[in-house]
Amino acid sequence: MENYEYYKNKLEKQLNRDIKDIIKSFYIDNQQGPSVSAKELGIPRQAFMYFVQQFQLKDLRYGDSKKKILI
């Protein structure tokens, strides 16, 4: 958990935005995958995925497509 807090603080300080907004911007708004996003942010992919899971962004990104498939 300490490492994630380090990356959170690093990104928030570097980009002057909340971590949720940063991750959401890359993962949802720009539709980038975790590897590309993590590389651009300068953090490990595992840390990026931790934040995606913490903020439940997979549901937000893929939720509509799952509903369409079921219908």
Predicted model as a PDB file, atoms N, CA, C, CB and O in Angstrom, pLDDT in the B-factor column:
MODEL        1                                                                  
ATOM      1  N   MET A   1       0.820  -1.193   0.000  1.00 56.00           N  
ATOM      2  CA  MET A   1       0.000   0.000   0.000  1.00 56.00           C  
ATOM      3  C   MET A   1       0.869   1.264   0.000  1.00 56.00           C  
ATOM      4  CB  MET A   1      -0.936  -0.006   1.208  1.00 56.00           C  
ATOM      5  O   MET A   1       0.488   2.279  -0.583  1.00 56.00           O  
ATOM      6  N   GLU A   2       2.007   1.202   0.638  1.00 69.00           N  
ATOM      7  CA  GLU A   2       2.889   2.364   0.687  1.00 69.00           C  
ATOM      8  C   GLU A   2       3.322   2.810  -0.700  1.00 69.00           C  
ATOM      9  CB  GLU A   2       4.108   2.058   1.528  1.00 69.00           C  
ATOM     10  O   GLU A   2       3.362   4.007  -0.985  1.00 69.00           O  
ATOM     11  N   ASN A   3       3.648   1.852  -1.568  1.00 89.00           N  
ATOM     12  CA  ASN A   3       4.090   2.204  -2.910  1.00 89.00           C  
ATOM     13  C   ASN A   3       2.989   2.919  -3.675  1.00 89.00           C  
ATOM     14  CB  ASN A   3       4.534   0.960  -3.670  1.00 89.00           C  
ATOM     15  O   ASN A   3       3.266   3.861  -4.417  1.00 89.00           O  
ATOM     16  N   TYR A   4       1.752   2.488  -3.505  1.00 95.00           N  
ATOM     17  CA  TYR A   4       0.643   3.116  -4.211  1.00 95.00           C  
ATOM     18  C   TYR A   4       0.438   4.540  -3.722  1.00 95.00           C  
ATOM     19  CB  TYR A   4      -0.640   2.301  -4.031  1.00 95.00           C  
ATOM     20  O   TYR A   4       0.115   5.432  -4.506  1.00 95.00           O  
ATOM     21  N   GLU A   5       0.622   4.749  -2.444  1.00 95.00           N  
ATOM     22  CA  GLU A   5       0.506   6.088  -1.884  1.00 95.00           C  
ATOM     23  C   GLU A   5       1.599   6.996  -2.457  1.00 95.00           C  
ATOM     24  CB  GLU A   5       0.592   6.041  -0.342  1.00 95.00           C  
ATOM     25  O   GLU A   5       1.365   8.176  -2.717  1.00 95.00           O  
ATOM     26  N   TYR A   6       2.781   6.436  -2.648  1.00 95.00           N  
ATOM     27  CA  TYR A   6       3.886   7.183  -3.250  1.00 95.00           C  
ATOM     28  C   TYR A   6       3.523   7.616  -4.672  1.00 95.00           C  
ATOM     29  CB  TYR A   6       5.176   6.330  -3.259  1.00 95.00           C  
ATOM     30  O   TYR A   6       3.701   8.778  -5.036  1.00 95.00           O  
ATOM     31  N   TYR A   7       3.019   6.681  -5.465  1.00 96.00           N  
ATOM     32  CA  TYR A   7       2.649   7.002  -6.851  1.00 96.00           C  
ATOM     33  C   TYR A   7       1.478   7.981  -6.901  1.00 96.00           C  
ATOM     34  CB  TYR A   7       2.291   5.720  -7.621  1.00 96.00           C  
ATOM     35  O   TYR A   7       1.431   8.860  -7.761  1.00 96.00           O  
ATOM     36  N   LYS A   8       0.546   7.823  -5.984  1.00 96.00           N  
ATOM     37  CA  LYS A   8      -0.593   8.741  -5.904  1.00 96.00           C  
ATOM     38  C   LYS A   8      -0.107  10.160  -5.655  1.00 96.00           C  
ATOM     39  CB  LYS A   8      -1.570   8.308  -4.790  1.00 96.00           C  
ATOM     40  O   LYS A   8      -0.484  11.092  -6.366  1.00 96.00           O  
ATOM     41  N   ASN A   9       0.726  10.314  -4.647  1.00 96.00           N  
ATOM     42  CA  ASN A   9       1.258  11.635  -4.311  1.00 96.00           C  
ATOM     43  C   ASN A   9       2.108  12.211  -5.442  1.00 96.00           C  
ATOM     44  CB  ASN A   9       2.085  11.558  -3.033  1.00 96.00           C  
ATOM     45  O   ASN A   9       2.035  13.404  -5.739  1.00 96.00           O  
ATOM     46  N   LYS A  10       2.904  11.364  -6.061  1.00 95.00           N  
ATOM     47  CA  LYS A  10       3.768  11.797  -7.164  1.00 95.00           C  
ATOM     48  C   LYS A  10       2.939  12.350  -8.318  1.00 95.00           C  
ATOM     49  CB  LYS A  10       4.642  10.629  -7.653  1.00 95.00           C  
ATOM     50  O   LYS A  10       3.225  13.434  -8.827  1.00 95.00           O  
ATOM     51  N   LEU A  11       1.918  11.613  -8.731  1.00 96.00           N  
ATOM     52  CA  LEU A  11       1.093  12.036  -9.856  1.00 96.00           C  
ATOM     53  C   LEU A  11       0.261  13.267  -9.531  1.00 96.00           C  
ATOM     54  CB  LEU A  11       0.186  10.909 -10.285  1.00 96.00           C  
ATOM     55  O   LEU A  11       0.141  14.174 -10.354  1.00 96.00           O  
ATOM     56  N   GLU A  12      -0.309  13.302  -8.340  1.00 96.00           N  
ATOM     57  CA  GLU A  12      -1.119  14.461  -7.951  1.00 96.00           C  
ATOM     58  C   GLU A  12      -0.271  15.731  -7.904  1.00 96.00           C  
ATOM     59  CB  GLU A  12      -1.782  14.219  -6.583  1.00 96.00           C  
ATOM     60  O   GLU A  12      -0.720  16.803  -8.309  1.00 96.00           O  
ATOM     61  N   LYS A  13       0.929  15.601  -7.418  1.00 97.00           N  
ATOM     62  CA  LYS A  13       1.820  16.755  -7.350  1.00 97.00           C  
ATOM     63  C   LYS A  13       2.293  17.166  -8.751  1.00 97.00           C  
ATOM     64  CB  LYS A  13       3.028  16.442  -6.450  1.00 97.00           C  
ATOM     65  O   LYS A  13       2.336  18.351  -9.083  1.00 97.00           O  
ATOM     66  N   GLN A  14       2.642  16.178  -9.550  1.00 96.00           N  
ATOM     67  CA  GLN A  14       3.164  16.427 -10.897  1.00 96.00           C  
ATOM     68  C   GLN A  14       2.106  17.041 -11.817  1.00 96.00           C  
ATOM     69  CB  GLN A  14       3.685  15.126 -11.504  1.00 96.00           C  
ATOM     70  O   GLN A  14       2.405  17.964 -12.575  1.00 96.00           O  
ATOM     71  N   LEU A  15       0.871  16.532 -11.753  1.00 95.00           N  
ATOM     72  CA  LEU A  15      -0.182  16.977 -12.671  1.00 95.00           C  
ATOM     73  C   LEU A  15      -1.163  17.949 -12.031  1.00 95.00           C  
ATOM     74  CB  LEU A  15      -0.936  15.788 -13.198  1.00 95.00           C  
ATOM     75  O   LEU A  15      -2.056  18.473 -12.697  1.00 95.00           O  
ATOM     76  N   ASN A  16      -0.991  18.185 -10.739  1.00 97.00           N  
ATOM     77  CA  ASN A  16      -1.829  19.132 -10.007  1.00 97.00           C  
ATOM     78  C   ASN A  16      -3.329  18.818 -10.138  1.00 97.00           C  
ATOM     79  CB  ASN A  16      -1.555  20.544 -10.503  1.00 97.00           C  
ATOM     80  O   ASN A  16      -4.153  19.717 -10.306  1.00 97.00           O  
ATOM     81  N   ARG A  17      -3.656  17.534 -10.057  1.00 96.00           N  
ATOM     82  CA  ARG A  17      -5.043  17.062 -10.148  1.00 96.00           C  
ATOM     83  C   ARG A  17      -5.215  15.885  -9.198  1.00 96.00           C  
ATOM     84  CB  ARG A  17      -5.415  16.654 -11.617  1.00 96.00           C  
ATOM     85  O   ARG A  17      -4.235  15.295  -8.743  1.00 96.00           O  
ATOM     86  N   ASP A  18      -6.454  15.550  -8.905  1.00 96.00           N  
ATOM     87  CA  ASP A  18      -6.781  14.402  -8.069  1.00 96.00           C  
ATOM     88  C   ASP A  18      -6.452  13.111  -8.825  1.00 96.00           C  
ATOM     89  CB  ASP A  18      -8.280  14.432  -7.650  1.00 96.00           C  
ATOM     90  O   ASP A  18      -6.608  13.050 -10.044  1.00 96.00           O  
ATOM     91  N   ILE A  19      -6.002  12.091  -8.114  1.00 96.00           N  
ATOM     92  CA  ILE A  19      -5.595  10.832  -8.745  1.00 96.00           C  
ATOM     93  C   ILE A  19      -6.740  10.195  -9.523  1.00 96.00           C  
ATOM     94  CB  ILE A  19      -5.082   9.854  -7.691  1.00 96.00           C  
ATOM     95  O   ILE A  19      -6.516   9.626 -10.591  1.00 96.00           O  
ATOM     96  N   LYS A  20      -7.951  10.283  -9.009  1.00 95.00           N  
ATOM     97  CA  LYS A  20      -9.093   9.694  -9.711  1.00 95.00           C  
ATOM     98  C   LYS A  20      -9.301  10.378 -11.060  1.00 95.00           C  
ATOM     99  CB  LYS A  20     -10.371   9.801  -8.853  1.00 95.00           C  
ATOM    100  O   LYS A  20      -9.580   9.708 -12.055  1.00 95.00           O  
ATOM    101  N   ASP A  21      -9.171  11.684 -11.103  1.00 96.00           N  
ATOM    102  CA  ASP A  21      -9.313  12.415 -12.360  1.00 96.00           C  
ATOM    103  C   ASP A  21      -8.214  12.052 -13.357  1.00 96.00           C  
ATOM    104  CB  ASP A  21      -9.297  13.915 -12.097  1.00 96.00           C  
ATOM    105  O   ASP A  21      -8.463  11.942 -14.557  1.00 96.00           O  
ATOM    106  N   ILE A  22      -7.011  11.870 -12.850  1.00 96.00           N  
ATOM    107  CA  ILE A  22      -5.879  11.516 -13.716  1.00 96.00           C  
ATOM    108  C   ILE A  22      -6.103  10.151 -14.348  1.00 96.00           C  
ATOM    109  CB  ILE A  22      -4.558  11.522 -12.921  1.00 96.00           C  
ATOM    110  O   ILE A  22      -5.995  10.000 -15.565  1.00 96.00           O  
ATOM    111  N   ILE A  23      -6.415   9.161 -13.527  1.00 95.00           N  
ATOM    112  CA  ILE A  23      -6.599   7.800 -14.024  1.00 95.00           C  
ATOM    113  C   ILE A  23      -7.807   7.735 -14.959  1.00 95.00           C  
ATOM    114  CB  ILE A  23      -6.774   6.812 -12.848  1.00 95.00           C  
ATOM    115  O   ILE A  23      -7.751   7.097 -16.010  1.00 95.00           O  
ATOM    116  N   LYS A  24      -8.883   8.391 -14.574  1.00 94.00           N  
ATOM    117  CA  LYS A  24     -10.092   8.412 -15.397  1.00 94.00           C  
ATOM    118  C   LYS A  24      -9.820   9.054 -16.750  1.00 94.00           C  
ATOM    119  CB  LYS A  24     -11.217   9.161 -14.677  1.00 94.00           C  
ATOM    120  O   LYS A  24     -10.321   8.581 -17.770  1.00 94.00           O  
ATOM    121  N   SER A  25      -9.051  10.102 -16.771  1.00 93.00           N  
ATOM    122  CA  SER A  25      -8.717  10.794 -18.009  1.00 93.00           C  
ATOM    123  C   SER A  25      -8.005   9.865 -18.990  1.00 93.00           C  
ATOM    124  CB  SER A  25      -7.846  12.013 -17.713  1.00 93.00           C  
ATOM    125  O   SER A  25      -8.341   9.829 -20.174  1.00 93.00           O  
ATOM    126  N   PHE A  26      -7.029   9.119 -18.497  1.00 94.00           N  
ATOM    127  CA  PHE A  26      -6.280   8.217 -19.373  1.00 94.00           C  
ATOM    128  C   PHE A  26      -7.104   6.992 -19.754  1.00 94.00           C  
ATOM    129  CB  PHE A  26      -4.983   7.780 -18.698  1.00 94.00           C  
ATOM    130  O   PHE A  26      -7.155   6.609 -20.922  1.00 94.00           O  
ATOM    131  N   TYR A  27      -7.742   6.385 -18.773  1.00 91.00           N  
ATOM    132  CA  TYR A  27      -8.397   5.089 -18.969  1.00 91.00           C  
ATOM    133  C   TYR A  27      -9.772   5.195 -19.625  1.00 91.00           C  
ATOM    134  CB  TYR A  27      -8.533   4.388 -17.647  1.00 91.00           C  
ATOM    135  O   TYR A  27     -10.118   4.362 -20.463  1.00 91.00           O  
ATOM    136  N   ILE A  28     -10.548   6.192 -19.262  1.00 88.00           N  
ATOM    137  CA  ILE A  28     -11.910   6.334 -19.783  1.00 88.00           C  
ATOM    138  C   ILE A  28     -11.954   7.342 -20.935  1.00 88.00           C  
ATOM    139  CB  ILE A  28     -12.871   6.770 -18.660  1.00 88.00           C  
ATOM    140  O   ILE A  28     -12.370   7.007 -22.044  1.00 88.00           O  
ATOM    141  N   ASP A  29     -11.529   8.561 -20.668  1.00 88.00           N  
ATOM    142  CA  ASP A  29     -11.664   9.634 -21.653  1.00 88.00           C  
ATOM    143  C   ASP A  29     -10.800   9.402 -22.900  1.00 88.00           C  
ATOM    144  CB  ASP A  29     -11.294  10.964 -21.016  1.00 88.00           C  
ATOM    145  O   ASP A  29     -11.268   9.583 -24.025  1.00 88.00           O  
ATOM    146  N   ASN A  30      -9.540   9.002 -22.696  1.00 90.00           N  
ATOM    147  CA  ASN A  30      -8.635   8.785 -23.821  1.00 90.00           C  
ATOM    148  C   ASN A  30      -8.687   7.358 -24.355  1.00 90.00           C  
ATOM    149  CB  ASN A  30      -7.223   9.117 -23.413  1.00 90.00           C  
ATOM    150  O   ASN A  30      -8.087   7.061 -25.388  1.00 90.00           O  
ATOM    151  N   GLN A  31      -9.404   6.468 -23.655  1.00 88.00           N  
ATOM    152  CA  GLN A  31      -9.560   5.065 -24.055  1.00 88.00           C  
ATOM    153  C   GLN A  31      -8.212   4.361 -24.260  1.00 88.00           C  
ATOM    154  CB  GLN A  31     -10.380   4.981 -25.337  1.00 88.00           C  
ATOM    155  O   GLN A  31      -8.043   3.579 -25.195  1.00 88.00           O  
ATOM    156  N   GLN A  32      -7.263   4.653 -23.370  1.00 90.00           N  
ATOM    157  CA  GLN A  32      -5.966   4.009 -23.450  1.00 90.00           C  
ATOM    158  C   GLN A  32      -5.941   2.788 -22.537  1.00 90.00           C  
ATOM    159  CB  GLN A  32      -4.843   4.995 -23.075  1.00 90.00           C  
ATOM    160  O   GLN A  32      -6.631   2.742 -21.518  1.00 90.00           O  
ATOM    161  N   GLY A  33      -5.155   1.826 -22.911  1.00 91.00           N  
ATOM    162  CA  GLY A  33      -4.984   0.643 -22.091  1.00 91.00           C  
ATOM    163  C   GLY A  33      -4.085   0.927 -20.906  1.00 91.00           C  
ATOM    164  O   GLY A  33      -3.436   1.971 -20.847  1.00 91.00           O  
ATOM    165  N   PRO A  34      -4.046   0.003 -19.966  1.00 94.00           N  
ATOM    166  CA  PRO A  34      -3.254   0.219 -18.756  1.00 94.00           C  
ATOM    167  C   PRO A  34      -1.749   0.313 -19.008  1.00 94.00           C  
ATOM    168  CB  PRO A  34      -3.520  -0.887 -17.786  1.00 94.00           C  
ATOM    169  O   PRO A  34      -1.065   1.093 -18.345  1.00 94.00           O  
ATOM    170  N   SER A  35      -1.230  -0.456 -19.938  1.00 95.00           N  
ATOM    171  CA  SER A  35       0.217  -0.421 -20.190  1.00 95.00           C  
ATOM    172  C   SER A  35       0.647   0.915 -20.776  1.00 95.00           C  
ATOM    173  CB  SER A  35       0.622  -1.555 -21.135  1.00 95.00           C  
ATOM    174  O   SER A  35       1.638   1.499 -20.338  1.00 95.00           O  
ATOM    175  N   VAL A  36      -0.098   1.401 -21.766  1.00 95.00           N  
ATOM    176  CA  VAL A  36       0.224   2.682 -22.401  1.00 95.00           C  
ATOM    177  C   VAL A  36       0.075   3.823 -21.407  1.00 95.00           C  
ATOM    178  CB  VAL A  36      -0.676   2.925 -23.624  1.00 95.00           C  
ATOM    179  O   VAL A  36       0.933   4.703 -21.329  1.00 95.00           O  
ATOM    180  N   SER A  37      -1.009   3.806 -20.653  1.00 95.00           N  
ATOM    181  CA  SER A  37      -1.261   4.860 -19.667  1.00 95.00           C  
ATOM    182  C   SER A  37      -0.176   4.891 -18.604  1.00 95.00           C  
ATOM    183  CB  SER A  37      -2.626   4.662 -19.011  1.00 95.00           C  
ATOM    184  O   SER A  37       0.342   5.954 -18.263  1.00 95.00           O  
ATOM    185  N   ALA A  38       0.164   3.722 -18.085  1.00 96.00           N  
ATOM    186  CA  ALA A  38       1.194   3.640 -17.035  1.00 96.00           C  
ATOM    187  C   ALA A  38       2.530   4.152 -17.553  1.00 96.00           C  
ATOM    188  CB  ALA A  38       1.345   2.188 -16.530  1.00 96.00           C  
ATOM    189  O   ALA A  38       3.249   4.861 -16.849  1.00 96.00           O  
ATOM    190  N   LYS A  39       2.853   3.790 -18.779  1.00 96.00           N  
ATOM    191  CA  LYS A  39       4.119   4.232 -19.370  1.00 96.00           C  
ATOM    192  C   LYS A  39       4.138   5.755 -19.508  1.00 96.00           C  
ATOM    193  CB  LYS A  39       4.340   3.565 -20.750  1.00 96.00           C  
ATOM    194  O   LYS A  39       5.141   6.391 -19.183  1.00 96.00           O  
ATOM    195  N   GLU A  40       3.051   6.339 -19.981  1.00 95.00           N  
ATOM    196  CA  GLU A  40       2.982   7.787 -20.142  1.00 95.00           C  
ATOM    197  C   GLU A  40       3.048   8.511 -18.797  1.00 95.00           C  
ATOM    198  CB  GLU A  40       1.704   8.171 -20.875  1.00 95.00           C  
ATOM    199  O   GLU A  40       3.611   9.602 -18.700  1.00 95.00           O  
ATOM    200  N   LEU A  41       2.476   7.904 -17.774  1.00 96.00           N  
ATOM    201  CA  LEU A  41       2.483   8.516 -16.448  1.00 96.00           C  
ATOM    202  C   LEU A  41       3.788   8.255 -15.691  1.00 96.00           C  
ATOM    203  CB  LEU A  41       1.311   7.999 -15.638  1.00 96.00           C  
ATOM    204  O   LEU A  41       4.077   8.928 -14.701  1.00 96.00           O  
ATOM    205  N   GLY A  42       4.565   7.290 -16.150  1.00 96.00           N  
ATOM    206  CA  GLY A  42       5.830   6.975 -15.488  1.00 96.00           C  
ATOM    207  C   GLY A  42       5.662   6.171 -14.218  1.00 96.00           C  
ATOM    208  O   GLY A  42       6.443   6.301 -13.276  1.00 96.00           O  
ATOM    209  N   ILE A  43       4.619   5.324 -14.201  1.00 96.00           N  
ATOM    210  CA  ILE A  43       4.384   4.457 -13.042  1.00 96.00           C  
ATOM    211  C   ILE A  43       4.267   3.016 -13.531  1.00 96.00           C  
ATOM    212  CB  ILE A  43       3.094   4.889 -12.257  1.00 96.00           C  
ATOM    213  O   ILE A  43       4.036   2.792 -14.719  1.00 96.00           O  
ATOM    214  N   PRO A  44       4.420   2.043 -12.647  1.00 95.00           N  
ATOM    215  CA  PRO A  44       4.249   0.650 -13.052  1.00 95.00           C  
ATOM    216  C   PRO A  44       2.794   0.352 -13.440  1.00 95.00           C  
ATOM    217  CB  PRO A  44       4.694  -0.285 -11.922  1.00 95.00           C  
ATOM    218  O   PRO A  44       1.861   0.967 -12.924  1.00 95.00           O  
ATOM    219  N   ARG A  45       2.628  -0.595 -14.347  1.00 95.00           N  
ATOM    220  CA  ARG A  45       1.292  -0.993 -14.781  1.00 95.00           C  
ATOM    221  C   ARG A  45       0.467  -1.486 -13.594  1.00 95.00           C  
ATOM    222  CB  ARG A  45       1.380  -2.084 -15.861  1.00 95.00           C  
ATOM    223  O   ARG A  45      -0.731  -1.216 -13.509  1.00 95.00           O  
ATOM    224  N   GLN A  46       1.101  -2.198 -12.695  1.00 95.00           N  
ATOM    225  CA  GLN A  46       0.417  -2.732 -11.520  1.00 95.00           C  
ATOM    226  C   GLN A  46      -0.172  -1.599 -10.671  1.00 95.00           C  
ATOM    227  CB  GLN A  46       1.388  -3.583 -10.676  1.00 95.00           C  
ATOM    228  O   GLN A  46      -1.274  -1.735 -10.139  1.00 95.00           O  
ATOM    229  N   ALA A  47       0.542  -0.507 -10.544  1.00 96.00           N  
ATOM    230  CA  ALA A  47       0.031   0.641  -9.785  1.00 96.00           C  
ATOM    231  C   ALA A  47      -1.155   1.273 -10.509  1.00 96.00           C  
ATOM    232  CB  ALA A  47       1.146   1.692  -9.568  1.00 96.00           C  
ATOM    233  O   ALA A  47      -2.144   1.650  -9.881  1.00 96.00           O  
ATOM    234  N   PHE A  48      -1.050   1.384 -11.824  1.00 96.00           N  
ATOM    235  CA  PHE A  48      -2.163   1.949 -12.601  1.00 96.00           C  
ATOM    236  C   PHE A  48      -3.409   1.088 -12.428  1.00 96.00           C  
ATOM    237  CB  PHE A  48      -1.789   2.058 -14.103  1.00 96.00           C  
ATOM    238  O   PHE A  48      -4.500   1.616 -12.210  1.00 96.00           O  
ATOM    239  N   MET A  49      -3.258  -0.232 -12.523  1.00 95.00           N  
ATOM    240  CA  MET A  49      -4.396  -1.144 -12.375  1.00 95.00           C  
ATOM    241  C   MET A  49      -4.961  -1.102 -10.955  1.00 95.00           C  
ATOM    242  CB  MET A  49      -3.978  -2.578 -12.729  1.00 95.00           C  
ATOM    243  O   MET A  49      -6.166  -1.268 -10.767  1.00 95.00           O  
ATOM    244  N   TYR A  50      -4.121  -0.886  -9.974  1.00 96.00           N  
ATOM    245  CA  TYR A  50      -4.593  -0.738  -8.601  1.00 96.00           C  
ATOM    246  C   TYR A  50      -5.582   0.425  -8.514  1.00 96.00           C  
ATOM    247  CB  TYR A  50      -3.402  -0.516  -7.633  1.00 96.00           C  
ATOM    248  O   TYR A  50      -6.646   0.299  -7.908  1.00 96.00           O  
ATOM    249  N   PHE A  51      -5.225   1.550  -9.120  1.00 95.00           N  
ATOM    250  CA  PHE A  51      -6.106   2.723  -9.083  1.00 95.00           C  
ATOM    251  C   PHE A  51      -7.372   2.493  -9.911  1.00 95.00           C  
ATOM    252  CB  PHE A  51      -5.362   3.965  -9.597  1.00 95.00           C  
ATOM    253  O   PHE A  51      -8.450   2.939  -9.519  1.00 95.00           O  
ATOM    254  N   VAL A  52      -7.257   1.812 -11.036  1.00 95.00           N  
ATOM    255  CA  VAL A  52      -8.436   1.479 -11.846  1.00 95.00           C  
ATOM    256  C   VAL A  52      -9.405   0.650 -11.008  1.00 95.00           C  
ATOM    257  CB  VAL A  52      -8.028   0.705 -13.141  1.00 95.00           C  
ATOM    258  O   VAL A  52     -10.608   0.911 -11.009  1.00 95.00           O  
ATOM    259  N   GLN A  53      -8.892  -0.337 -10.302  1.00 94.00           N  
ATOM    260  CA  GLN A  53      -9.741  -1.191  -9.463  1.00 94.00           C  
ATOM    261  C   GLN A  53     -10.283  -0.431  -8.255  1.00 94.00           C  
ATOM    262  CB  GLN A  53      -8.958  -2.418  -8.994  1.00 94.00           C  
ATOM    263  O   GLN A  53     -11.437  -0.615  -7.868  1.00 94.00           O  
ATOM    264  N   GLN A  54      -9.463   0.407  -7.672  1.00 93.00           N  
ATOM    265  CA  GLN A  54      -9.884   1.163  -6.496  1.00 93.00           C  
ATOM    266  C   GLN A  54     -11.072   2.074  -6.812  1.00 93.00           C  
ATOM    267  CB  GLN A  54      -8.719   1.992  -5.957  1.00 93.00           C  
ATOM    268  O   GLN A  54     -11.974   2.228  -5.989  1.00 93.00           O  
ATOM    269  N   PHE A  55     -11.070   2.669  -7.990  1.00 93.00           N  
ATOM    270  CA  PHE A  55     -12.130   3.590  -8.376  1.00 93.00           C  
ATOM    271  C   PHE A  55     -13.201   2.933  -9.242  1.00 93.00           C  
ATOM    272  CB  PHE A  55     -11.539   4.764  -9.107  1.00 93.00           C  
ATOM    273  O   PHE A  55     -14.089   3.613  -9.756  1.00 93.00           O  
ATOM    274  N   GLN A  56     -13.121   1.611  -9.405  1.00 90.00           N  
ATOM    275  CA  GLN A  56     -14.096   0.813 -10.167  1.00 90.00           C  
ATOM    276  C   GLN A  56     -14.305   1.367 -11.576  1.00 90.00           C  
ATOM    277  CB  GLN A  56     -15.439   0.767  -9.426  1.00 90.00           C  
ATOM    278  O   GLN A  56     -15.438   1.489 -12.041  1.00 90.00           O  
ATOM    279  N   LEU A  57     -13.213   1.698 -12.244  1.00 89.00           N  
ATOM    280  CA  LEU A  57     -13.296   2.287 -13.571  1.00 89.00           C  
ATOM    281  C   LEU A  57     -13.531   1.257 -14.671  1.00 89.00           C  
ATOM    282  CB  LEU A  57     -12.042   3.049 -13.860  1.00 89.00           C  
ATOM    283  O   LEU A  57     -13.970   1.612 -15.765  1.00 89.00           O  
ATOM    284  N   LYS A  58     -13.243  -0.016 -14.395  1.00 85.00           N  
ATOM    285  CA  LYS A  58     -13.542  -1.051 -15.390  1.00 85.00           C  
ATOM    286  C   LYS A  58     -15.041  -1.113 -15.647  1.00 85.00           C  
ATOM    287  CB  LYS A  58     -13.021  -2.430 -14.922  1.00 85.00           C  
ATOM    288  O   LYS A  58     -15.476  -1.243 -16.791  1.00 85.00           O  
ATOM    289  N   ASP A  59     -15.820  -1.021 -14.592  1.00 80.00           N  
ATOM    290  CA  ASP A  59     -17.277  -1.036 -14.740  1.00 80.00           C  
ATOM    291  C   ASP A  59     -17.742   0.150 -15.565  1.00 80.00           C  
ATOM    292  CB  ASP A  59     -17.963  -1.026 -13.366  1.00 80.00           C  
ATOM    293  O   ASP A  59     -18.630   0.021 -16.408  1.00 80.00           O  
ATOM    294  N   LEU A  60     -17.143   1.296 -15.320  1.00 77.00           N  
ATOM    295  CA  LEU A  60     -17.515   2.506 -16.054  1.00 77.00           C  
ATOM    296  C   LEU A  60     -17.129   2.395 -17.532  1.00 77.00           C  
ATOM    297  CB  LEU A  60     -16.845   3.738 -15.423  1.00 77.00           C  
ATOM    298  O   LEU A  60     -17.872   2.837 -18.408  1.00 77.00           O  
ATOM    299  N   ARG A  61     -15.975   1.810 -17.796  1.00 76.00           N  
ATOM    300  CA  ARG A  61     -15.482   1.699 -19.175  1.00 76.00           C  
ATOM    301  C   ARG A  61     -16.220   0.624 -19.957  1.00 76.00           C  
ATOM    302  CB  ARG A  61     -13.990   1.399 -19.179  1.00 76.00           C  
ATOM    303  O   ARG A  61     -16.566   0.831 -21.120  1.00 76.00           O  
ATOM    304  N   TYR A  62     -16.462  -0.507 -19.339  1.00 78.00           N  
ATOM    305  CA  TYR A  62     -17.037  -1.639 -20.064  1.00 78.00           C  
ATOM    306  C   TYR A  62     -18.488  -1.929 -19.717  1.00 78.00           C  
ATOM    307  CB  TYR A  62     -16.228  -2.854 -19.804  1.00 78.00           C  
ATOM    308  O   TYR A  62     -19.085  -2.825 -20.313  1.00 78.00           O  
ATOM    309  N   GLY A  63     -19.063  -1.214 -18.789  1.00 73.00           N  
ATOM    310  CA  GLY A  63     -20.423  -1.473 -18.338  1.00 73.00           C  
ATOM    311  C   GLY A  63     -21.450  -1.410 -19.446  1.00 73.00           C  
ATOM    312  O   GLY A  63     -22.299  -2.297 -19.534  1.00 73.00           O  
ATOM    313  N   ASP A  64     -21.407  -0.398 -20.296  1.00 61.00           N  
ATOM    314  CA  ASP A  64     -22.380  -0.256 -21.378  1.00 61.00           C  
ATOM    315  C   ASP A  64     -22.243  -1.353 -22.422  1.00 61.00           C  
ATOM    316  CB  ASP A  64     -22.228   1.096 -22.038  1.00 61.00           C  
ATOM    317  O   ASP A  64     -23.248  -1.834 -22.945  1.00 61.00           O  
ATOM    318  N   SER A  65     -21.029  -1.752 -22.731  1.00 54.00           N  
ATOM    319  CA  SER A  65     -20.833  -2.773 -23.755  1.00 54.00           C  
ATOM    320  C   SER A  65     -21.335  -4.128 -23.280  1.00 54.00           C  
ATOM    321  CB  SER A  65     -19.360  -2.866 -24.140  1.00 54.00           C  
ATOM    322  O   SER A  65     -21.833  -4.913 -24.087  1.00 54.00           O  
ATOM    323  N   LYS A  66     -21.215  -4.422 -21.982  1.00 51.00           N  
ATOM    324  CA  LYS A  66     -21.724  -5.682 -21.453  1.00 51.00           C  
ATOM    325  C   LYS A  66     -23.250  -5.714 -21.546  1.00 51.00           C  
ATOM    326  CB  LYS A  66     -21.266  -5.882 -19.991  1.00 51.00           C  
ATOM    327  O   LYS A  66     -23.836  -6.755 -21.846  1.00 51.00           O  
ATOM    328  N   LYS A  67     -23.883  -4.584 -21.292  1.00 52.00           N  
ATOM    329  CA  LYS A  67     -25.337  -4.523 -21.388  1.00 52.00           C  
ATOM    330  C   LYS A  67     -25.803  -4.731 -22.824  1.00 52.00           C  
ATOM    331  CB  LYS A  67     -25.847  -3.186 -20.860  1.00 52.00           C  
ATOM    332  O   LYS A  67     -26.803  -5.408 -23.064  1.00 52.00           O  
ATOM    333  N   LYS A  68     -25.080  -4.148 -23.778  1.00 51.00           N  
ATOM    334  CA  LYS A  68     -25.437  -4.289 -25.187  1.00 51.00           C  
ATOM    335  C   LYS A  68     -25.328  -5.736 -25.645  1.00 51.00           C  
ATOM    336  CB  LYS A  68     -24.549  -3.402 -26.050  1.00 51.00           C  
ATOM    337  O   LYS A  68     -26.164  -6.210 -26.415  1.00 51.00           O  
ATOM    338  N   ILE A  69     -24.308  -6.434 -25.179  1.00 55.00           N  
ATOM    339  CA  ILE A  69     -24.109  -7.827 -25.558  1.00 55.00           C  
ATOM    340  C   ILE A  69     -25.235  -8.692 -24.998  1.00 55.00           C  
ATOM    341  CB  ILE A  69     -22.743  -8.335 -25.062  1.00 55.00           C  
ATOM    342  O   ILE A  69     -25.714  -9.599 -25.678  1.00 55.00           O  
ATOM    343  N   LEU A  70     -25.657  -8.421 -23.774  1.00 53.00           N  
ATOM    344  CA  LEU A  70     -26.720  -9.212 -23.156  1.00 53.00           C  
ATOM    345  C   LEU A  70     -28.060  -8.991 -23.835  1.00 53.00           C  
ATOM    346  CB  LEU A  70     -26.833  -8.879 -21.684  1.00 53.00           C  
ATOM    347  O   LEU A  70     -28.890  -9.899 -23.868  1.00 53.00           O  
ATOM    348  N   ILE A  71     -28.282  -7.824 -24.367  1.00 51.00           N  
ATOM    349  CA  ILE A  71     -29.560  -7.517 -25.016  1.00 51.00           C  
ATOM    350  C   ILE A  71     -29.539  -8.134 -26.379  1.00 51.00           C  
ATOM    351  CB  ILE A  71     -29.820  -5.985 -25.104  1.00 51.00           C  
ATOM    352  O   ILE A  71     -30.510  -8.014 -27.126  1.00 51.00           O  
TER     353      ILE A  71                                                      
ENDMDL                                                                          
END                                                                             
